[in-house]
Amino acid sequence: MNHRLNNKIWVKGLTMECPHKTAARNCPMRQLRGLSEMDANRTIDEMDDREVSTLLSMHRQCYDRRLKEWGDPVC
């Protein structure tokens, strides 16, 4: 699978739900989660690679920080 498509698929998955169940107040995915599925997908499809990479980077930083503070959300 191509890297660009894979990143967009990750962002689309993250719009469904925060892995920690409750999103941080400053989560950039909140805006996308507030859209209908169709609108969120359209918005993500229209993003350039830099925007998608920025969202994923912000997610990874937040996830790592919360994982250290609270532990694994799946357990």
Sequence and secondary structure as in RCSB ss.txt:
>XXXX:A:sequence
MNHRLNNKIWVKGLTMECPHKTAARNCPMRQLRGLSEMDANRTIDEMDDREVSTLLSMHRQCYDRRLKEWGDPVC
>XXXX:A:secstr
  HHHHHHHHHHHHHH  TTSS  TT THHHHHTS HHHHHHHHHHS HHHHHHHHHHHHHHHHHHHHHH  TT 
